């Protein structure tokens, strides 16, 4: 028998325990759901491992979870005969939270318990939920295939540490005993436990059993016959049939919702789901869920995602990301295939024809679910978009085959609504296009305000042409891969020519050409003055109230793309902007009249710096700009 060892909890575990005990108090019965869920997973894992090593069953292939209570001692015990844990496994799984980005998650906690409990719900607490109702937890476990004297006893009061020692245990699997707090003794009641199991665990595919006491013999009387004594026995409390194998018509919404919580460890109900059985060339069942809330670590690149994979109802693996493209990584659920081998590995899945066909099918199903939601319930779709829109925007770059369908699901802010809320679809935009308009106009800027107030919109506003306003970091990346929709090209208002086409009438065109001819001398003077700071100077077609602006030439990188590249630490080739002047603006007219070449050069420089500031949101040398501006102000005062 080895010595007892004491280990300290990982810092995050301490934080989680403290927060959970205080903030999940109103929903404390979920501890049983979480522990039963883990026990069922342990049974699933043993069933899979035993496919290649039948000895792991140790002569007992009837997998189940058993729950019992002792009122006098004030304990609840959850016991399974699943895969069990080794000593190292116990220290790793019950002492740390093995989730990448955990520390960042805890930095985001506000200290407001109601808000934090929402976050904790998205984090998934699993085993540690035992401490919501218990002030001490004892775990006895032995890994399948290991000898009886290699079992482990783990114990903790949920404070700062836990103890581990080697013990003897005849049966494989895990037994968790909760020593209930004085004010939680209600859970040491069989009837209370039974009601929780039927509420939360009906969908679990292994039997969840409780002991039913026997009845004593009853002797015959004049009125009644004798009744033989019955022995007490363990009876299943749940249906113990894999939920996805049942007919849709037999499954209630509550059961679907509980099953979602079982596989996702989310506390909230899902937004929507789709249960589908396919027979024919391929045989599979899929059960897919769209969560209501984004997981806290959705942007963490190391985050595990994907569907649970079952082959012929046998659990094979968690997080099978091969079945779901990365831009749909928020989708939860499972796929149960009849066409994959039971011993399938991640490597085999990688380039397997069945995998490719399943991925194509479930991707289309998810897009169909979202299209239906957008069409039938705009408000609900908007709540989905608020949570997951930025991830969906990765779609056009990642999934060429479904680019048009994904594009149809995107939502943007627009000058039409005048709101910052992104609720305009590309189809909405096309429906409102002006007669003669052939392009979808958009602008990408650092913020919604910068986009909405950009001088580049002036002439379009005057003509009543709608512009999509984009200000999320991913938008520039999106627009590089989404160049058209429904046959209409997307056109940036900050690039080259606005290409208004038929939207310009003959009179406007003539006036523009006349202005261009009259301004040739000014354009040449400004170009000579600014030299190689700009690639060219021209008369603008896009400004009405602003003196000048800078635009990216054809083939040049936009300001936003340059910022993205620089943020990613990449070298960006230096590019010089095209400088556009509005000769009808009083400042430019004043510049045109300036005879002093030094003054002319300073005014030209000032207008260029202003235009760069408006476009980029910052300048390479702001102090030089301020100095120049002060100089010009002083000169004008004189």
Residue pairs with C-beta under 8 A, 6 or more apart in sequence:
1 165
1 166
1 167
2 165
2 166
3 165
4 163
4 164
4 165
5 163
5 164
5 165
6 161
6 162
6 163
7 91
7 95
7 161
7 162
7 163
7 164
8 160
8 161
9 17
9 95
9 96
9 156
9 160
9 161
9 162
10 95
10 96
10 97
12 96
12 97
12 102
12 103
12 106
13 95
13 96
13 97
13 128
14 160
15 106
15 109
16 97
16 106
16 120
16 123
16 125
16 128
17 128
17 131
17 158
19 109
19 113
19 116
19 117
19 120
20 120
20 125
20 128
20 129
20 131
20 132
21 131
21 132
21 158
22 113
23 113
23 114
23 116
23 117
23 120
24 30
24 117
24 120
24 121
24 125
24 129
24 132
25 132
26 117
27 267
28 132
28 133
28 184
29 187
29 196
30 129
30 132
30 200
30 267
31 129
31 130
31 132
31 133
31 134
31 178
32 67
32 76
32 78
32 187
32 193
32 196
32 197
32 200
33 196
33 200
33 201
33 258
33 261
33 262
34 125
34 126
34 127
34 129
34 265
35 78
35 127
35 129
35 130
35 176
36 65
36 67
36 78
36 197
36 200
36 201
36 204
36 208
37 126
37 201
37 204
37 262
37 265
38 126
38 127
39 65
39 78
39 79
39 80
39 82
39 174
39 206
40 65
40 80
40 82
40 201
40 204
40 205
40 206
40 208
40 262
41 82
41 315
42 80
42 82
42 83
42 84
42 173
42 174
43 63
43 64
43 65
43 80
43 81
43 82
43 83
43 206
44 82
44 205
44 206
44 315
45 82
45 83
45 315
46 56
46 57
46 63
46 81
46 82
46 83
46 144
46 172
47 63
47 314
47 315
48 314
48 315
48 316
49 56
49 83
49 144
50 56
50 57
50 61
50 144
51 314
51 342
51 343
52 343
53 145
55 145
56 83
56 144
56 145
56 172
57 144
58 144
58 145
58 172
60 81
60 171
62 81
63 80
63 81
63 82
63 206
64 80
64 81
64 206
64 207
64 208
64 209
64 234
64 236
65 78
65 79
65 80
65 204
65 206
65 207
65 208
65 209
66 77
66 78
66 79
66 80
66 208
66 209
66 210
66 211
66 234
67 76
67 77
67 78
67 79
67 193
67 197
67 208
67 209
67 210
67 237
68 76
68 77
68 79
68 210
68 211
69 75
69 76
69 77
69 187
69 188
69 189
69 190
69 193
70 77
70 188
71 185
71 188
71 189
73 179
73 188
74 179
74 180
74 182
74 185
74 188
75 177
75 178
75 179
75 180
75 188
76 133
76 134
76 177
76 178
76 180
76 187
76 188
76 193
77 175
77 176
77 177
77 178
78 175
78 176
78 178
79 173
79 174
79 175
79 176
80 173
80 174
80 175
81 171
81 172
81 173
82 144
82 172
82 173
82 174
83 143
83 144
83 172
83 173
84 141
84 142
84 143
84 144
84 146
84 172
84 173
84 174
85 93
85 141
85 143
85 152
85 174
86 143
86 146
86 150
86 152
87 150
87 152
87 164
87 166
89 143
90 139
90 141
90 152
90 154
90 164
91 164
92 98
93 127
94 127
94 139
94 154
94 156
94 162
95 162
99 105
99 123
99 297
100 297
100 300
100 302
100 303
101 297
101 300
101 302
101 303
104 297
104 300
105 119
105 123
105 296
105 297
108 119
108 296
109 116
109 119
110 116
118 267
118 293
119 296
120 267
121 266
121 267
121 268
122 266
122 267
122 268
122 293
122 294
122 295
122 296
123 296
124 264
124 265
124 266
125 265
126 265
127 176
128 158
130 137
130 176
130 178
131 137
131 158
133 178
133 180
133 181
133 184
133 187
134 158
134 178
134 179
134 180
134 181
134 184
135 157
135 158
135 179
135 180
135 181
136 155
136 156
136 157
136 158
136 179
137 155
137 156
137 158
137 176
137 177
137 178
137 179
138 153
138 154
138 155
138 176
138 177
138 179
139 152
139 153
139 154
139 155
139 174
139 175
139 176
139 177
140 151
140 152
140 153
140 154
140 167
140 169
140 174
140 175
140 177
141 151
141 152
141 154
141 169
141 173
141 174
141 175
142 148
142 150
142 151
142 152
142 169
142 171
142 172
142 173
143 150
143 172
144 172
144 173
145 172
146 172
148 168
148 169
148 170
149 166
149 167
149 168
150 166
151 166
151 167
151 168
151 169
152 164
152 165
152 166
152 167
153 163
153 164
153 165
153 166
153 167
154 162
154 163
154 164
155 162
155 163
156 162
156 163
178 187
180 187
180 188
186 192
187 193
190 210
193 210
194 210
194 237
197 208
197 210
197 237
197 238
198 237
198 238
199 258
200 258
200 261
200 262
201 208
201 237
201 238
201 258
201 262
202 238
202 239
202 255
202 258
203 238
203 239
203 242
203 243
203 255
203 258
203 259
203 262
204 238
204 240
204 262
205 240
205 241
205 242
205 243
205 313
206 240
207 236
207 238
207 240
208 236
208 237
208 238
208 240
209 234
209 235
209 236
209 237
210 234
210 235
210 237
211 232
211 233
211 234
211 235
212 232
212 233
212 234
212 235
213 232
214 229
214 230
214 231
214 232
214 233
215 227
215 229
215 230
216 229
217 226
217 227
217 228
217 229
218 224
218 226
218 227
219 226
220 226
242 310
242 313
242 336
243 251
243 255
243 256
243 259
243 287
244 275
244 285
244 287
244 334
244 336
245 285
245 313
245 336
248 275
251 275
256 270
256 273
256 275
257 269
257 270
259 287
260 266
260 269
260 270
260 273
260 289
260 291
260 332
261 267
261 269
263 308
263 332
263 333
263 334
264 270
264 289
264 291
264 332
266 291
266 293
266 295
266 332
268 291
268 292
268 293
269 292
270 289
270 290
270 291
270 292
270 332
271 290
271 291
271 292
271 373
271 380
271 383
271 384
272 289
272 290
272 369
272 373
272 380
273 287
273 288
273 289
273 290
273 333
274 286
274 287
274 288
274 365
274 366
274 368
274 369
275 285
275 286
275 287
276 285
276 286
276 287
276 288
276 365
277 284
277 285
278 284
278 285
278 286
278 361
282 337
282 339
282 354
282 357
282 358
282 361
283 337
283 338
283 339
284 335
284 336
284 337
284 338
284 339
284 358
284 361
285 335
285 336
286 307
286 333
286 334
286 335
286 336
286 361
286 362
286 365
287 333
287 334
288 307
288 331
288 332
288 333
288 362
288 365
288 366
288 369
289 331
289 332
289 333
290 330
290 331
290 366
290 369
290 370
290 373
290 384
291 330
291 332
291 387
292 383
292 387
293 387
294 330
294 387
294 388
295 303
295 330
297 303
298 329
298 330
298 388
298 391
303 329
304 318
304 319
304 321
305 319
305 321
305 324
305 326
305 329
305 330
306 318
306 319
306 320
306 321
306 322
306 323
306 324
306 329
307 319
307 320
307 323
307 324
307 331
307 332
307 333
307 334
307 335
307 362
308 315
308 317
308 318
308 319
308 320
308 333
308 334
308 335
309 315
309 316
309 317
309 320
309 323
309 334
309 335
309 336
309 337
309 340
309 344
309 349
310 316
310 334
310 335
310 336
310 337
311 336
311 337
311 338
311 340
311 341
311 342
311 344
312 336
312 337
312 338
312 342
313 336
314 342
316 340
316 342
316 344
317 346
320 335
320 346
320 349
321 329
322 346
322 349
322 350
322 355
322 359
323 335
323 355
323 358
323 359
323 362
324 331
324 359
324 362
324 363
324 366
325 359
325 363
325 395
325 398
325 399
326 394
326 398
327 391
327 392
327 393
327 394
327 395
327 398
327 399
327 406
328 363
328 366
328 391
328 392
328 395
329 391
330 387
330 388
330 391
331 366
335 358
335 362
337 354
337 358
339 354
340 349
340 352
340 354
340 355
341 348
344 352
349 355
360 401
363 399
363 402
364 402
367 402
367 405
367 406
367 409
370 381
370 384
370 409
371 405
371 408
371 409
373 380
373 381
373 384
374 381
374 409
374 425
378 423
382 411
382 421
382 423
385 392
385 411
385 422
385 423
389 410
389 411
389 422
390 472
390 474
392 406
392 409
392 410
393 410
393 472
393 474
393 475
393 477
393 478
394 474
394 478
395 402
395 403
395 406
395 407
395 409
396 403
396 406
396 407
396 478
396 481
396 482
397 477
397 478
397 480
397 481
399 406
403 481
403 482
404 485
404 486
407 426
407 482
407 485
408 425
408 426
408 427
408 485
409 425
410 425
410 426
410 478
411 422
411 423
411 424
411 425
412 422
412 424
412 425
412 426
412 429
412 442
412 468
412 469
412 470
413 419
413 420
413 421
413 422
413 423
413 424
413 448
413 451
413 452
413 468
413 469
413 470
413 471
414 424
414 429
414 466
414 467
414 468
414 469
415 452
415 457
415 460
415 461
415 466
415 467
415 469
416 424
416 429
416 432
416 466
417 423
417 424
420 448
420 452
424 468
426 440
426 485
426 486
427 486
429 440
429 466
429 468
430 440
430 485
430 486
430 488
432 466
433 440
433 466
433 488
434 463
434 464
434 465
434 503
435 502
436 501
436 502
436 503
437 465
437 501
437 502
437 503
438 488
438 489
438 501
438 502
439 488
439 489
439 490
439 491
439 499
439 501
440 468
440 485
440 488
440 489
440 490
440 491
441 460
441 465
441 466
441 467
441 468
441 491
441 492
441 493
442 467
442 468
442 469
442 470
442 479
442 490
442 491
442 492
442 493
443 451
443 454
443 456
443 457
443 467
443 468
443 469
443 470
443 492
443 493
443 494
444 451
444 470
444 471
444 475
444 476
444 479
444 492
444 494
444 558
444 560
445 451
445 454
445 469
445 470
445 471
445 560
445 617
446 471
446 560
446 563
446 617
447 471
448 469
448 471
450 471
450 617
451 469
451 470
451 471
452 469
454 493
454 494
454 614
455 542
455 543
455 545
455 546
455 549
455 614
456 493
456 494
456 542
456 549
456 551
457 467
457 493
458 542
458 543
458 544
458 545
458 546
459 498
459 541
459 542
459 543
459 544
460 467
460 493
460 498
460 542
462 544
463 500
463 503
465 503
467 493
470 476
470 478
470 479
473 564
475 560
476 558
476 560
476 561
476 564
477 564
479 490
479 492
480 561
482 490
483 489
483 490
484 490
491 498
491 499
492 552
492 558
493 542
494 551
494 552
494 558
494 559
494 615
495 551
495 552
495 553
495 554
495 556
495 558
496 551
496 552
496 553
496 554
496 578
497 541
498 541
498 542
500 541
504 512
512 539
512 541
515 539
515 583
515 584
516 538
516 539
518 583
519 539
519 581
519 583
519 592
522 581
522 583
522 588
522 591
522 592
523 537
523 538
523 539
523 581
525 600
525 604
526 537
526 579
526 581
526 591
526 604
527 534
527 536
527 537
529 597
529 600
529 601
529 604
529 605
530 537
530 579
530 604
530 605
530 608
532 576
533 576
533 608
534 550
534 576
534 577
534 578
534 579
534 608
535 553
535 575
535 576
535 577
535 578
536 553
536 578
536 579
537 578
537 579
537 580
537 581
538 578
538 579
538 580
538 581
539 580
539 581
539 582
539 583
540 548
540 549
540 580
540 581
540 582
542 549
542 580
543 549
543 580
543 582
543 585
544 582
545 585
546 582
546 585
546 614
547 581
547 582
547 585
547 587
547 588
547 607
547 610
548 579
548 580
548 581
548 582
548 585
548 588
548 607
548 608
548 610
548 611
549 580
549 611
549 614
549 615
550 577
550 578
550 579
550 580
550 608
550 611
550 612
550 615
551 577
551 578
551 580
552 558
552 559
552 575
552 577
552 578
553 577
553 578
556 575
557 565
557 572
557 573
557 575
559 615
559 616
562 572
562 575
565 572
566 572
577 612
577 615
579 608
579 611
581 588
581 607
582 588
583 589
583 592
587 603
587 607
588 607
590 603
591 600
591 603
591 604
591 607
594 600
594 603
599 635
602 628
602 631
602 632
603 632
605 628
606 628
606 629
606 632
609 619
609 625
609 628
612 619
613 619
613 625
619 625
